[in-house]
Amino acid sequence: MTTNDQDELARLLSEEAWDERYSEHSGAMWSGEPNPALVAEVRGLPPGKALDAGCGEGGDAIWLAQRGWEVTGVDLSSVALDKAAAAAAPRGVQVTWQHLDPVASPLPAATYDLVTSSYVHLPEEQRRALHANLAQAVVPGGTLLLVQHHPSFAHGNDHPLAQYGLLLTPEQLADDLDPEQWEVVVCAVRERAHVHAGDHPVLDSVLRARKRVG
């Protein structure tokens, strides 16, 4: 990747750029519905403390809170968090919204029964830092759920995620975790409808892992 490419990617992933994207939409940018992978993987877990990293407009965090989880949603974009809080209010659920960068801001260690992050696509060094930060925030016996666009998302388009090589298989996500500390429970490719692709199905990489006890 050239220096110009690195600079452009940094701009695309910046707080200012995300604020601009969310501000371009007077209403919600996303559907407001929870990620199907989250629903499938979390439905059977007993509610506890949860962290949604890169929560955006709050669809996943709100769904968790409605099911009895004590949820903290964090995001780089204050505009997204404002929209998330506005979406949560009429539903009568309580979510703690925090404006922070989950790559650069340390998270409290061994605090959450569930840590989830969906569609946070970053260059390798930042991605590994993020996943390490998320992993250490999970209590022993707790769950880490990572969902990303599968590399097939790149087929036939010039989306920046494809252009800069930010799309991963579930096996690549699993490689970010220490097998001595984590038991991989689900490492799979899942199909879902994509709201910005005319509801045509796309593939996601889904990783669910359990933190070993002791």
ABEGO torsion letter per residue (X at the ends): XBAAAAAAAAAAABAAAAAAAAAABABBABAGBBBAAAAAAAAABBBBBBBBBGAEAGAAAAAAAAAGBBBBBBBABAAAAAAAAAAAAAAGBBBBBBBBBAAABBBBBGABABBBBBGBBBBAAAAAAAAAAAAAABBBGBBBBBBBBBAAAABGBABAAAAAGABBBAAAAAAABBAAABBBABBBBBBBBBAAAGGBBBBBBBBBBBBBBX
